[in-house]
Structure formats: structure tokens, C-alpha cells
Amino acid sequence: MSVQFPCLNVRLVPAEKVVANEYNPNRVAAPELDLLERSIAADGVTMPIVTYYDGERDQYVIVDGFHRWSVLTQRFRCKQIPVVTIDKDLSERMASTVRHNRARGKHQVDLQAALVRALLELGRTDGEIARKLGMSAEELLRLKQIVGAAKLLSGSEYSASYGRDDEPHFPDDDA
């Protein structure tokens, strides 16, 4: 079986020529979109949008990358979008969308907790970790509890009540 490399044919196209497909079952919550925005701001666009070029309509129909496209056009107001194209019929494009979505997988909580432990061991503060990973104070506390290390929790300030997720409180964060 031979492998094709559409990723080597990235081109910038006018943003108004890139359109959503009508079948993508994937939805992303607002906090993840915020994290995607932070990721693009910090790292740039590292993956082009996968599209099918519809010559009759002169449009690039998104196969994969709808949320990147949304953030680029709505939040960054980009006038051009990096795309690659695949030439597949509709049923193959639908299958490709699902394959792309599923291949990304889901975050495994225990692996993310281990990552938090490693960042703490590298001297990062709760505030730095939460901000860089797009987490609330409560999410970070839960991950620290998962790794089960009293040592990781020893520096945490105890509070009898939880705050709202959109108002994190990190006493050790000076930012």
C-alpha cells in the first residue's frame, strides 16, 4: 500500500472560500476552544485544515479542522487559511472526518495527572500549570489528587468552599 502526503501541498486560500461541511459530529466546549486559541497564539498554526475542493462552488469544504478554522476566522480574523486538499467522494470524506476525529483520541486522565506531577516537580506553580494547560483550579486539584501524592498537595491552600470555574484562585501565582 502506498502512502500519499497531501501535507506537503499546503496552500493559503482566502478565508471566505473555506466552508464547514454539513456532517461533522464533533463538538468542542468553550474551554477547549479557548485553549485552542491559546495554543495557536503560542505556537502558531501547526496543522493545516484538511479540505475537499468543490470546483463548482469554488469553495474548500472542511474535512478536518473545523475548530481550528473557526478560531482562525472568528477570533484571529485571519484573511487567509492554510489548507491541504484531498480528492474523495462524499462518503469517503465523511469517513475521513470520523477517522481524523477518532485518531486524535481523548485525554487520558491518569496521563494528564502524571504530566501535572512532572510539571510540579520541575518547579512550576499551580497557576502556571493551570494557565498553560487551560485548566481551572478545581481541575488541577483533582489531577493532583489522582496522582495521590500528599507531597503534591502539601503546598495547596485549603478552602472549605469551591469558587466558580471561571474565577480560579492561585495564591502562589504572581501573574
LONU-100674 format. One line per field, with one value per atom (N, C-alpha, C, O): residue number from 1; residue in one letter; atom name; x, y, z. Coordinates in Angstrom, 3 decimals. Each point is the difference from the previous one (the first is absolute). Example, Ala and Ser with C-alpha at 12.3 -4.5 7.8 and 13.67 -1.06 7.14 Angstrom:
REM LONU-100674
zakol: (1,1,1,1,2,2,2,2)
tikol: (A,A,A,A,S,S,S,S)
vexmar: (N,CA,C,O,N,CA,C,O)
east: (13.190,-0.890,0.900,1.036,-1.386,0.820,-0.770,0.509)
north: (-5.690,1.190,1.200,-0.019,1.069,1.190,1.090,1.108)
up: (7.800,0.000,0.000,0.665,-1.385,0.060,0.730,0.169)
***
This chain:
REM LONU-100674
zakol: (1,1,1,1,2,2,2,2,3,3,3,3,4,4,4,4,5,5,5,5,6,6,6,6,7,7,7,7,8,8,8,8,9,9,9,9,10,10,10,10,11,11,11,11,12,12,12,12,13,13,13,13,14,14,14,14,15,15,15,15,16,16,16,16,17,17,17,17,18,18,18,18,19,19,19,19,20,20,20,20,21,21,21,21,22,22,22,22,23,23,23,23,24,24,24,24,25,25,25,25,26,26,26,26,27,27,27,27,28,28,28,28,29,29,29,29,30,30,30,30,31,31,31,31,32,32,32,32,33,33,33,33,34,34,34,34,35,35,35,35,36,36,36,36,37,37,37,37,38,38,38,38,39,39,39,39,40,40,40,40,41,41,41,41,42,42,42,42,43,43,43,43,44,44,44,44,45,45,45,45,46,46,46,46,47,47,47,47,48,48,48,48,49,49,49,49,50,50,50,50,51,51,51,51,52,52,52,52,53,53,53,53,54,54,54,54,55,55,55,55,56,56,56,56,57,57,57,57,58,58,58,58,59,59,59,59,60,60,60,60,61,61,61,61,62,62,62,62,63,63,63,63,64,64,64,64,65,65,65,65,66,66,66,66,67,67,67,67,68,68,68,68,69,69,69,69,70,70,70,70,71,71,71,71,72,72,72,72,73,73,73,73,74,74,74,74,75,75,75,75,76,76,76,76,77,77,77,77,78,78,78,78,79,79,79,79,80,80,80,80,81,81,81,81,82,82,82,82,83,83,83,83,84,84,84,84,85,85,85,85,86,86,86,86,87,87,87,87,88,88,88,88,89,89,89,89,90,90,90,90,91,91,91,91,92,92,92,92,93,93,93,93,94,94,94,94,95,95,95,95,96,96,96,96,97,97,97,97,98,98,98,98,99,99,99,99,100,100,100,100,101,101,101,101,102,102,102,102,103,103,103,103,104,104,104,104,105,105,105,105,106,106,106,106,107,107,107,107,108,108,108,108,109,109,109,109,110,110,110,110,111,111,111,111,112,112,112,112,113,113,113,113,114,114,114,114,115,115,115,115,116,116,116,116,117,117,117,117,118,118,118,118,119,119,119,119,120,120,120,120,121,121,121,121,122,122,122,122,123,123,123,123,124,124,124,124,125,125,125,125,126,126,126,126,127,127,127,127,128,128,128,128,129,129,129,129,130,130,130,130,131,131,131,131,132,132,132,132,133,133,133,133,134,134,134,134,135,135,135,135,136,136,136,136,137,137,137,137,138,138,138,138,139,139,139,139,140,140,140,140,141,141,141,141,142,142,142,142,143,143,143,143,144,144,144,144,145,145,145,145,146,146,146,146,147,147,147,147,148,148,148,148,149,149,149,149,150,150,150,150,151,151,151,151,152,152,152,152,153,153,153,153,154,154,154,154,155,155,155,155,156,156,156,156,157,157,157,157,158,158,158,158,159,159,159,159,160,160,160,160,161,161,161,161,162,162,162,162,163,163,163,163,164,164,164,164,165,165,165,165,166,166,166,166,167,167,167,167,168,168,168,168,169,169,169,169,170,170,170,170,171,171,171,171,172,172,172,172,173,173,173,173,174,174,174,174,175,175,175,175)
tikol: (M,M,M,M,S,S,S,S,V,V,V,V,Q,Q,Q,Q,F,F,F,F,P,P,P,P,C,C,C,C,L,L,L,L,N,N,N,N,V,V,V,V,R,R,R,R,L,L,L,L,V,V,V,V,P,P,P,P,A,A,A,A,E,E,E,E,K,K,K,K,V,V,V,V,V,V,V,V,A,A,A,A,N,N,N,N,E,E,E,E,Y,Y,Y,Y,N,N,N,N,P,P,P,P,N,N,N,N,R,R,R,R,V,V,V,V,A,A,A,A,A,A,A,A,P,P,P,P,E,E,E,E,L,L,L,L,D,D,D,D,L,L,L,L,L,L,L,L,E,E,E,E,R,R,R,R,S,S,S,S,I,I,I,I,A,A,A,A,A,A,A,A,D,D,D,D,G,G,G,G,V,V,V,V,T,T,T,T,M,M,M,M,P,P,P,P,I,I,I,I,V,V,V,V,T,T,T,T,Y,Y,Y,Y,Y,Y,Y,Y,D,D,D,D,G,G,G,G,E,E,E,E,R,R,R,R,D,D,D,D,Q,Q,Q,Q,Y,Y,Y,Y,V,V,V,V,I,I,I,I,V,V,V,V,D,D,D,D,G,G,G,G,F,F,F,F,H,H,H,H,R,R,R,R,W,W,W,W,S,S,S,S,V,V,V,V,L,L,L,L,T,T,T,T,Q,Q,Q,Q,R,R,R,R,F,F,F,F,R,R,R,R,C,C,C,C,K,K,K,K,Q,Q,Q,Q,I,I,I,I,P,P,P,P,V,V,V,V,V,V,V,V,T,T,T,T,I,I,I,I,D,D,D,D,K,K,K,K,D,D,D,D,L,L,L,L,S,S,S,S,E,E,E,E,R,R,R,R,M,M,M,M,A,A,A,A,S,S,S,S,T,T,T,T,V,V,V,V,R,R,R,R,H,H,H,H,N,N,N,N,R,R,R,R,A,A,A,A,R,R,R,R,G,G,G,G,K,K,K,K,H,H,H,H,Q,Q,Q,Q,V,V,V,V,D,D,D,D,L,L,L,L,Q,Q,Q,Q,A,A,A,A,A,A,A,A,L,L,L,L,V,V,V,V,R,R,R,R,A,A,A,A,L,L,L,L,L,L,L,L,E,E,E,E,L,L,L,L,G,G,G,G,R,R,R,R,T,T,T,T,D,D,D,D,G,G,G,G,E,E,E,E,I,I,I,I,A,A,A,A,R,R,R,R,K,K,K,K,L,L,L,L,G,G,G,G,M,M,M,M,S,S,S,S,A,A,A,A,E,E,E,E,E,E,E,E,L,L,L,L,L,L,L,L,R,R,R,R,L,L,L,L,K,K,K,K,Q,Q,Q,Q,I,I,I,I,V,V,V,V,G,G,G,G,A,A,A,A,A,A,A,A,K,K,K,K,L,L,L,L,L,L,L,L,S,S,S,S,G,G,G,G,S,S,S,S,E,E,E,E,Y,Y,Y,Y,S,S,S,S,A,A,A,A,S,S,S,S,Y,Y,Y,Y,G,G,G,G,R,R,R,R,D,D,D,D,D,D,D,D,E,E,E,E,P,P,P,P,H,H,H,H,F,F,F,F,P,P,P,P,D,D,D,D,D,D,D,D,D,D,D,D,A,A,A,A)
vexmar: (N,CA,C,O,N,CA,C,O,N,CA,C,O,N,CA,C,O,N,CA,C,O,N,CA,C,O,N,CA,C,O,N,CA,C,O,N,CA,C,O,N,CA,C,O,N,CA,C,O,N,CA,C,O,N,CA,C,O,N,CA,C,O,N,CA,C,O,N,CA,C,O,N,CA,C,O,N,CA,C,O,N,CA,C,O,N,CA,C,O,N,CA,C,O,N,CA,C,O,N,CA,C,O,N,CA,C,O,N,CA,C,O,N,CA,C,O,N,CA,C,O,N,CA,C,O,N,CA,C,O,N,CA,C,O,N,CA,C,O,N,CA,C,O,N,CA,C,O,N,CA,C,O,N,CA,C,O,N,CA,C,O,N,CA,C,O,N,CA,C,O,N,CA,C,O,N,CA,C,O,N,CA,C,O,N,CA,C,O,N,CA,C,O,N,CA,C,O,N,CA,C,O,N,CA,C,O,N,CA,C,O,N,CA,C,O,N,CA,C,O,N,CA,C,O,N,CA,C,O,N,CA,C,O,N,CA,C,O,N,CA,C,O,N,CA,C,O,N,CA,C,O,N,CA,C,O,N,CA,C,O,N,CA,C,O,N,CA,C,O,N,CA,C,O,N,CA,C,O,N,CA,C,O,N,CA,C,O,N,CA,C,O,N,CA,C,O,N,CA,C,O,N,CA,C,O,N,CA,C,O,N,CA,C,O,N,CA,C,O,N,CA,C,O,N,CA,C,O,N,CA,C,O,N,CA,C,O,N,CA,C,O,N,CA,C,O,N,CA,C,O,N,CA,C,O,N,CA,C,O,N,CA,C,O,N,CA,C,O,N,CA,C,O,N,CA,C,O,N,CA,C,O,N,CA,C,O,N,CA,C,O,N,CA,C,O,N,CA,C,O,N,CA,C,O,N,CA,C,O,N,CA,C,O,N,CA,C,O,N,CA,C,O,N,CA,C,O,N,CA,C,O,N,CA,C,O,N,CA,C,O,N,CA,C,O,N,CA,C,O,N,CA,C,O,N,CA,C,O,N,CA,C,O,N,CA,C,O,N,CA,C,O,N,CA,C,O,N,CA,C,O,N,CA,C,O,N,CA,C,O,N,CA,C,O,N,CA,C,O,N,CA,C,O,N,CA,C,O,N,CA,C,O,N,CA,C,O,N,CA,C,O,N,CA,C,O,N,CA,C,O,N,CA,C,O,N,CA,C,O,N,CA,C,O,N,CA,C,O,N,CA,C,O,N,CA,C,O,N,CA,C,O,N,CA,C,O,N,CA,C,O,N,CA,C,O,N,CA,C,O,N,CA,C,O,N,CA,C,O,N,CA,C,O,N,CA,C,O,N,CA,C,O,N,CA,C,O,N,CA,C,O,N,CA,C,O,N,CA,C,O,N,CA,C,O,N,CA,C,O,N,CA,C,O,N,CA,C,O,N,CA,C,O,N,CA,C,O,N,CA,C,O,N,CA,C,O,N,CA,C,O,N,CA,C,O,N,CA,C,O,N,CA,C,O,N,CA,C,O,N,CA,C,O,N,CA,C,O,N,CA,C,O,N,CA,C,O,N,CA,C,O,N,CA,C,O,N,CA,C,O,N,CA,C,O,N,CA,C,O,N,CA,C,O,N,CA,C,O,N,CA,C,O,N,CA,C,O,N,CA,C,O,N,CA,C,O,N,CA,C,O,N,CA,C,O,N,CA,C,O,N,CA,C,O,N,CA,C,O,N,CA,C,O,N,CA,C,O,N,CA,C,O,N,CA,C,O)
east: (0.848,-0.848,0.890,0.918,-1.174,0.788,-0.682,-1.220,2.023,-0.501,0.127,1.031,-2.104,0.028,0.339,-0.209,0.726,0.409,-0.622,0.712,-2.030,-0.606,0.555,-0.080,0.643,0.549,1.157,0.371,0.206,1.099,-0.492,0.799,-2.115,-0.574,-0.894,-1.131,1.632,-0.769,-0.038,1.001,-2.161,-0.122,-0.891,-0.895,1.148,-0.852,-1.108,0.250,-1.487,-1.146,-0.815,0.069,-0.836,-0.839,-0.965,-0.648,0.563,-0.832,-1.450,-0.652,0.141,-1.409,-0.274,-1.160,2.205,-0.190,0.000,-0.254,0.539,0.011,-1.328,-0.390,-0.306,-1.334,-0.099,0.696,-1.566,-0.226,-0.734,-0.746,0.972,-0.805,-1.320,-0.180,-0.725,-1.325,-0.168,-1.116,2.197,-0.161,0.923,-0.091,0.956,0.975,-0.698,-0.689,0.855,-0.648,0.785,-0.485,1.673,0.873,-0.393,-0.216,0.126,-0.279,1.070,0.491,-0.133,1.018,-0.587,-0.622,0.819,-0.506,0.836,1.137,-1.721,0.649,1.391,0.904,-0.684,1.353,1.048,1.141,-1.521,0.936,0.260,1.114,-2.136,0.219,0.936,0.854,-1.021,0.911,1.425,0.947,-0.800,1.324,0.573,1.195,-2.017,0.443,0.481,1.019,-1.747,0.424,1.359,0.883,-0.718,1.292,1.110,1.118,-1.434,0.987,0.451,1.195,-2.139,0.342,0.785,0.953,-1.351,0.733,1.437,0.927,-0.747,1.331,0.869,1.197,-1.798,0.784,-0.210,0.738,-1.726,-0.338,-0.891,-0.421,0.138,-0.817,0.939,0.805,-0.911,0.908,-0.591,0.710,-2.016,-0.664,-0.963,-0.846,0.961,-0.941,-1.385,-0.158,-0.814,-1.368,-0.073,0.449,-1.005,-0.165,-1.321,-1.044,1.101,-1.191,-0.179,0.887,-2.055,-0.324,-0.319,-0.809,1.427,-0.291,-1.206,0.013,-1.067,-1.216,0.119,-0.248,0.634,0.229,-1.243,0.090,-1.263,-1.243,-0.303,-0.447,0.687,-0.284,1.244,-0.096,1.265,1.283,0.179,0.298,-0.494,0.129,0.799,0.033,0.609,0.723,-0.873,-0.187,-0.341,-0.897,0.857,0.803,-0.977,0.822,-0.310,-1.158,2.209,-0.086,0.460,-0.618,1.710,0.519,0.603,0.710,-1.001,0.577,-1.027,0.349,-1.617,-1.062,0.271,-0.183,0.613,0.194,1.223,-0.008,1.068,1.147,-0.441,0.356,-1.132,-0.509,-0.875,0.119,-0.991,-0.872,0.815,-0.270,1.262,0.829,0.798,0.103,0.453,0.785,-0.841,0.445,-1.664,-0.826,-0.746,-0.124,-0.375,-0.833,0.807,-0.315,1.331,0.743,1.243,0.343,0.333,1.201,-0.285,0.852,-2.039,-0.404,0.962,0.283,0.219,0.925,-0.713,-1.149,1.828,-0.548,0.392,-0.622,1.662,0.425,0.155,0.374,-0.668,0.011,0.896,-0.099,0.969,0.814,-0.838,-0.600,0.567,-0.776,0.827,0.950,-1.342,0.407,-1.287,-1.048,1.114,-1.218,0.158,1.088,-2.216,-0.088,-1.125,-0.995,1.145,-0.998,-0.745,0.394,-1.476,-0.793,-1.472,-0.410,-0.390,-1.440,-0.572,0.696,-1.941,-0.616,0.071,0.334,-0.634,0.013,1.407,0.162,0.850,1.385,0.398,0.748,-1.234,0.303,-0.647,0.590,-1.812,-0.672,0.792,0.212,0.218,0.797,1.322,0.465,0.133,1.272,-0.171,0.863,-1.965,-0.269,-0.046,0.611,-1.333,-0.111,1.357,0.362,0.390,1.328,0.910,0.698,-0.706,0.823,-0.415,0.850,-2.151,-0.490,0.414,0.501,-0.709,0.290,1.489,0.434,0.353,1.441,0.660,1.034,-1.623,0.543,-0.170,0.754,-1.737,-0.205,-0.525,-0.372,0.357,-0.463,1.103,0.828,-0.827,0.985,-0.223,-1.131,2.169,-0.087,0.338,1.075,-1.993,0.135,1.278,0.694,-0.375,1.196,1.273,0.957,-0.939,1.172,0.115,1.105,-2.236,0.039,0.424,0.733,-1.190,0.411,1.509,0.655,-0.104,1.451,0.738,1.071,-1.636,0.596,-0.007,0.987,-2.085,-0.083,1.065,0.687,-0.550,1.023,1.387,0.776,-0.469,1.306,0.227,1.096,-2.120,0.134,0.224,0.803,-1.507,0.206,1.412,0.644,-0.170,1.352,1.060,1.120,-1.481,0.908,-0.075,0.664,-1.488,-0.073,-1.054,-0.002,-0.889,-1.069,-1.049,-0.271,-0.318,-1.042,-1.345,-0.174,-0.776,-1.358,-0.543,-0.592,0.790,-0.512,0.598,-0.714,2.021,0.659,-0.549,-0.311,0.200,-0.477,-1.428,-0.306,-0.553,-1.407,-0.125,-0.754,1.476,-0.084,0.519,-0.636,1.773,0.597,-0.806,-0.032,-0.619,-0.779,-1.487,-0.776,0.370,-1.395,-0.912,-1.083,1.512,-0.765,-0.453,0.616,-1.696,-0.436,0.765,0.658,-0.742,0.648,-0.542,0.752,-2.045,-0.621,0.493,0.273,-0.158,0.517,1.420,0.342,0.474,1.378,0.039,0.767,-1.583,-0.050,-0.397,0.594,-1.583,-0.441,1.118,0.188,0.556,1.104,1.100,0.615,-0.373,1.001,-0.466,0.816,-2.106,-0.532,0.123,0.238,-0.398,0.080,1.385,0.128,0.905,1.342,0.266,0.990,-1.888,0.008,1.167,0.252,0.443,1.189,-0.328,-0.328,0.417,-0.201,1.017,-0.263,1.418,1.059,-0.482,0.288,-1.025,-0.473,-1.051,-0.114,-0.655,-1.065,0.496,-0.708,1.896,0.486,0.093,-0.156,0.403,0.100,-1.322,-0.060,-1.002,-1.299,-0.667,0.071,-0.715,-0.721,-1.370,-0.719,0.347,-1.293,-1.093,0.169,-1.294,-1.179,-1.209,-0.092,-0.830,-1.191,-1.011,-0.950,1.141,-0.956,0.735,1.170,-1.891,0.546,-0.478,-1.124,1.984,-0.407,-0.568,-0.038,-0.401,-0.493,1.178,1.105,-1.339,1.073,0.592,1.178,-1.981,0.526,0.715,0.413,-0.262,0.721,1.027,-0.145,1.199,0.994,0.754,0.204,0.199,0.780,1.271,-0.051,1.163,1.291,0.848,0.588,-0.513,0.745,1.475,0.617,-0.044,1.432,0.314,1.162,-2.181,0.189,0.147,-0.895,2.005,0.218,-0.303,0.320,-0.936,-0.318,-1.311,-0.420)
north: (-1.180,1.180,1.239,0.103,0.815,1.231,1.083,0.008,0.883,1.085,1.310,0.287,0.507,1.325,1.037,-0.239,1.376,1.053,1.352,0.910,-0.773,1.307,1.102,1.180,-1.560,0.992,0.781,1.057,-1.564,0.701,1.036,0.706,-0.620,0.943,1.023,0.230,0.372,1.017,1.270,0.401,0.217,1.297,0.919,-0.455,1.738,0.999,0.376,0.340,-0.406,0.360,1.060,0.090,0.708,1.005,-0.667,-0.994,1.543,-0.579,-0.167,-0.964,1.879,-0.088,-1.165,-0.342,-0.270,-1.160,-1.322,-1.057,1.113,-1.210,-0.078,0.941,-2.078,-0.143,-1.311,-0.971,0.968,-1.197,-1.059,0.313,-1.565,-1.066,-0.086,0.686,-1.517,-0.092,-1.237,-0.313,-0.390,-1.294,-0.233,-1.064,1.979,-0.260,-0.195,0.906,-2.073,-0.251,0.537,-0.064,0.585,0.433,1.382,0.921,-0.784,1.285,0.245,-0.939,2.194,0.358,1.043,0.966,-1.163,0.932,1.279,0.017,1.042,1.319,-0.018,0.635,-1.331,0.007,-0.598,0.463,-1.482,-0.590,0.933,0.043,0.708,0.988,1.104,0.477,-0.077,0.992,-0.535,0.726,-2.001,-0.613,-0.090,0.221,-0.537,-0.026,1.386,0.130,0.895,1.370,0.293,0.562,-0.945,0.206,-0.774,0.493,-1.702,-0.825,0.653,0.048,0.450,0.657,1.282,0.307,0.440,1.222,-0.315,0.733,-1.823,-0.352,-0.695,0.272,-1.172,-0.848,0.294,-0.515,1.329,0.231,-1.120,-0.869,0.892,-1.037,-1.137,0.132,-1.238,-1.123,-1.073,-0.891,0.977,-0.980,0.709,0.773,-1.023,0.620,-0.636,-1.059,1.711,-0.514,-0.989,0.311,-1.488,-1.000,0.306,0.111,0.024,0.409,-0.847,-0.740,0.888,-0.506,1.229,0.828,-0.691,1.161,-0.288,-0.927,1.740,-0.098,1.031,1.188,-1.664,0.887,0.727,1.135,-1.778,0.643,1.234,1.016,-1.099,1.134,0.838,1.051,-1.503,0.651,0.199,1.095,-2.203,0.020,-1.205,-1.045,1.221,-1.076,-0.472,0.731,-1.942,-0.553,-0.726,-0.867,1.223,-0.560,-1.481,-0.392,-0.414,-1.407,-0.159,-0.728,1.411,-0.012,1.364,0.576,-0.068,1.276,1.103,1.180,-1.563,1.002,0.955,1.208,-1.721,0.868,0.898,1.143,-1.650,0.864,1.122,1.162,-1.519,0.991,1.038,1.200,-1.669,0.921,0.987,1.201,-1.708,0.871,0.964,1.185,-1.679,0.864,1.118,1.146,-1.478,1.011,0.902,1.201,-1.760,0.777,0.728,1.141,-1.770,0.611,0.741,1.051,-1.594,0.661,0.847,0.776,-0.921,0.757,-0.183,0.948,-2.177,-0.292,0.146,-0.414,0.991,0.188,-1.150,-0.210,-0.543,-1.166,-1.177,0.165,-1.351,-1.215,-1.039,-0.184,-0.493,-1.063,-1.269,-0.482,-0.047,-1.209,-1.009,0.348,-1.601,-1.062,-0.571,0.102,-0.698,-0.560,-1.498,-0.512,-0.163,-1.414,-0.109,0.719,-1.599,-0.158,-1.308,-1.050,1.130,-1.175,0.310,1.160,-2.210,0.218,0.261,-0.162,0.560,0.404,-1.091,0.290,-1.518,-1.056,-0.209,-0.249,0.349,-0.123,1.199,-0.157,1.345,1.191,-0.114,0.385,-0.920,-0.196,-0.978,0.241,-1.332,-0.983,0.611,-0.269,1.079,0.648,0.935,0.053,0.682,0.894,-0.785,0.392,-1.491,-0.826,-0.590,-0.027,-0.443,-0.561,1.057,-0.279,1.472,1.079,0.273,0.111,-0.006,0.277,-1.107,0.279,-1.502,-1.125,-0.229,-0.421,0.687,-0.231,0.925,-0.341,1.490,0.926,-0.548,0.347,-1.194,-0.607,0.999,1.127,-1.584,0.833,0.057,-0.905,1.983,0.117,-1.092,-0.231,-0.424,-0.994,0.690,0.580,-0.647,0.732,-0.377,0.876,-2.165,-0.392,0.520,0.344,-0.285,0.542,1.503,0.519,0.185,1.436,0.263,0.952,-1.788,0.150,-0.195,0.719,-1.686,-0.221,1.212,0.368,0.235,1.211,1.130,0.725,-0.570,1.027,-0.270,0.924,-2.164,-0.350,0.411,0.608,-0.936,0.333,1.509,0.467,0.295,1.469,0.555,0.913,-1.464,0.429,-0.336,0.800,-1.973,-0.400,0.864,0.127,0.466,0.921,1.409,0.917,-0.753,1.286,0.958,1.167,-1.616,0.871,0.183,-0.919,2.111,0.269,-0.504,-0.262,0.132,-0.392,0.960,-0.429,1.709,0.996,-0.143,0.082,-0.295,-0.185,-1.231,0.046,-1.137,-1.249,0.162,-0.360,0.894,0.155,0.907,-0.302,1.393,0.945,-0.636,0.118,-0.783,-0.586,-1.179,-0.229,-0.521,-1.161,0.303,-0.881,2.119,0.383,-0.667,-0.465,0.413,-0.689,0.971,1.046,-1.401,0.762,-0.480,-1.039,1.796,-0.394,-1.338,-0.832,0.631,-1.250,-1.191,-1.067,1.248,-1.083,-0.379,-1.180,2.189,-0.262,-0.754,-0.951,1.367,-0.680,-1.465,-0.883,0.629,-1.385,-0.844,-1.155,1.734,-0.751,-0.269,-1.066,2.033,-0.213,-1.108,-0.775,0.701,-1.063,-1.364,-1.003,0.959,-1.260,-0.618,-1.208,2.030,-0.565,-0.396,-0.670,1.090,-0.489,0.427,-0.591,1.576,0.375,1.100,1.123,-1.453,1.014,1.120,1.162,-1.541,0.983,1.081,1.181,-1.582,0.970,0.926,1.157,-1.664,0.788,0.825,0.890,-1.173,0.651,1.515,0.717,-0.222,1.437,0.665,1.221,-2.007,0.553,0.639,-0.512,1.635,0.691,-0.639,-0.154,-0.215,-0.628,1.048,1.101,-1.468,0.850,-0.901,-1.043,1.431,-0.814,0.128,-0.779,1.742,0.173,0.098,0.379,-0.732,0.128,1.299,0.437,0.180,1.177,-0.440,-1.193,2.146,-0.315,-0.353,0.504,-1.382,-0.418,1.167,-0.030,1.062,1.110,1.039,1.042,-1.312,0.899,-0.792,-0.165,-0.330,-0.804,0.839,1.199,-1.844,0.681,-0.799,-1.161,1.784,-0.643,0.922,0.952,-1.221,0.885,0.123,1.026,-2.047,0.053,0.604,0.054,0.394,0.517,1.514,0.704,-0.218,1.453,0.681,1.175,-1.899,0.597,0.733,0.562)
up: (0.000,0.000,0.000,0.814,-1.699,-0.047,0.844,0.164,0.351,0.844,-0.759,-0.608,0.654,-0.620,1.065,1.190,-1.608,0.920,-0.370,-0.423,0.579,-0.292,0.900,-0.341,1.490,0.929,-0.615,0.511,-1.604,-0.657,-1.006,-0.614,0.450,-0.964,0.687,-0.427,1.472,0.728,-0.837,-0.594,0.558,-0.679,0.821,0.712,-0.817,0.657,-0.961,-1.156,1.650,-0.828,0.741,1.226,-1.962,0.660,0.990,-0.328,1.519,1.062,-0.433,0.400,-1.205,-0.393,-0.949,-0.232,-0.318,-0.878,0.772,-0.579,1.883,0.819,0.743,0.690,-0.836,0.599,0.780,-0.295,1.282,0.814,-0.815,-0.928,1.291,-0.603,0.771,1.006,-1.474,0.623,0.870,0.416,-0.135,0.657,1.196,0.613,-0.254,1.063,1.344,0.471,0.153,1.286,1.195,1.130,-1.354,1.088,0.506,-0.788,2.098,0.635,1.051,0.627,-0.436,0.980,0.943,-0.442,1.726,1.014,0.000,-0.471,1.004,0.023,0.637,-0.542,1.670,0.566,-0.949,-0.033,-0.733,-0.943,-1.176,-0.523,0.100,-1.053,0.494,-0.747,2.004,0.577,0.015,-0.302,0.657,0.016,-1.417,-0.191,-0.790,-1.393,-0.417,-0.678,1.079,-0.310,0.632,-0.647,1.912,0.677,-0.693,-0.144,-0.279,-0.688,-1.302,-0.290,-0.490,-1.268,0.268,-0.717,1.746,0.334,0.420,-0.344,1.086,0.506,-1.046,-0.095,-0.693,-0.900,-1.477,-0.840,0.509,-1.399,-0.517,0.764,-2.049,-0.625,-0.380,-0.921,1.627,-0.217,-0.894,-0.465,0.224,-0.858,-0.945,0.450,-1.747,-0.937,0.131,0.608,-1.175,-0.048,-1.166,-1.104,1.342,-1.060,-0.702,0.643,-1.967,-0.755,-1.265,-0.426,-0.133,-1.333,-0.833,0.417,-1.585,-0.835,-0.876,-0.810,0.981,-0.796,-1.123,0.203,-1.391,-1.133,-0.482,-0.469,0.577,-0.438,0.834,-0.531,1.830,0.899,0.279,0.634,-1.100,0.263,1.513,0.478,0.250,1.454,0.473,-0.650,1.799,0.659,1.165,0.972,-1.068,1.013,1.039,-0.346,1.604,1.064,0.218,0.145,-0.126,0.359,1.443,0.777,-0.417,1.360,0.304,-0.824,2.016,0.403,0.190,0.039,0.078,0.150,1.159,-0.149,1.290,1.165,-0.164,0.458,-1.110,-0.307,-0.932,0.200,-1.217,-0.949,0.720,-0.249,1.138,0.745,0.823,-0.015,0.730,0.832,-0.878,0.317,-1.404,-0.885,-0.600,-0.073,-0.358,-0.669,0.978,-0.244,1.347,0.908,1.069,0.338,0.187,1.101,-0.472,0.541,-1.547,-0.515,-1.237,-0.433,-0.129,-1.186,-1.171,-0.733,0.560,-1.095,-1.340,-0.153,-0.786,-1.352,-0.914,-1.042,1.433,-0.757,0.958,1.161,-1.674,0.806,-0.694,-1.213,1.972,-0.613,-0.160,0.961,-2.169,-0.270,-0.786,-0.702,0.845,-0.913,-0.551,0.637,-1.806,-0.590,-0.209,-0.263,0.391,-0.366,-1.014,0.092,-1.040,-1.053,0.227,-0.507,1.277,0.369,-0.218,0.039,-0.271,-0.100,1.400,1.003,-0.950,1.269,1.061,1.149,-1.498,1.009,0.558,1.194,-2.047,0.476,0.857,0.965,-1.302,0.817,1.375,1.010,-0.982,1.289,0.861,1.188,-1.784,0.730,0.447,1.108,-1.951,0.339,1.189,0.876,-0.838,1.128,1.304,0.994,-1.008,1.206,0.366,1.176,-2.160,0.282,0.627,0.976,-1.528,0.566,1.448,0.883,-0.646,1.357,0.971,1.090,-1.479,0.893,0.177,1.073,-2.098,0.085,1.020,0.575,-0.358,1.001,1.403,0.909,-0.738,1.310,1.010,-0.326,1.552,1.106,1.024,0.103,0.654,1.067,1.027,0.426,-0.036,1.049,1.306,0.149,0.785,1.250,0.740,0.515,-0.455,0.743,-0.652,0.693,-2.032,-0.687,0.224,0.159,-0.145,0.259,1.444,0.268,0.658,1.398,0.132,0.755,-1.482,0.033,-0.578,0.484,-1.498,-0.574,1.022,0.129,0.595,1.041,1.063,0.436,-0.023,0.988,-0.507,0.737,-1.985,-0.562,-0.028,0.309,-0.675,-0.028,1.404,0.192,0.777,1.389,0.465,0.679,-1.044,0.376,-0.684,0.496,-1.643,-0.687,0.582,-0.484,1.540,0.685,-0.508,0.394,-1.253,-0.496,1.087,0.773,-0.718,0.994,-0.507,-1.190,2.119,-0.384,-1.053,-0.991,1.204,-0.937,-1.385,-1.000,0.934,-1.301,-0.718,-1.191,1.932,-0.602,-0.508,-1.137,1.972,-0.396,-1.219,-0.925,0.919,-1.112,-1.288,-1.047,1.116,-1.207,-0.543,-1.209,2.107,-0.432,-0.151,-0.371,0.656,-0.155,1.002,-0.356,1.620,1.032,1.084,0.207,0.482,1.162,1.220,-0.043,1.132,1.250,0.489,0.506,-0.658,0.443,-0.827,0.550,-1.873,-0.845,0.406,0.080,0.173,0.398,1.330,0.152,0.798,1.289,-0.176,0.618,-1.448,-0.241,-0.606,0.383,-1.331,-0.597,1.022,-0.004,0.874,1.049,0.942,0.501,-0.262,0.859,-0.670,0.673,-1.988,-0.732,0.129,0.199,-0.311,0.131,1.438,0.293,0.620,1.358,0.850,1.050,-1.471,0.754,0.991,-0.385,1.653,1.039,-0.179,0.309,-0.812,-0.247,-0.974,0.196,-1.252,-0.984,0.590,-0.407,1.368,0.596,1.186,0.472,0.005,1.218,-0.142,0.988,-2.179,-0.189,-0.328,-0.144,0.025,-0.364,1.208,1.117,-1.365,1.062,0.153,-0.987,2.189,0.247,0.012,0.525,-1.118,0.028,0.167,-0.649,1.507,0.240,-1.127,-0.070,-0.805,-1.083,-1.324,-0.065,-0.985,-1.337,-0.610,0.246,-1.044,-0.757,-1.326,-0.302,-0.489,-1.335,-0.885,0.201,-1.197,-0.905,-0.776,-0.356,0.087,-0.779,0.861,-0.509,1.801,0.890,0.805,1.211,-1.900,0.733,1.013,-0.188,1.253,1.022,0.254,0.406,-0.645,0.201,0.858,-0.514,1.832,0.898,-0.351,0.288,-0.901,-0.285,-1.361,-0.403,-0.299,-1.344,0.046,0.467,-0.944,0.049,-1.321,-0.176,-0.763,-1.306,0.035,-1.011)
***
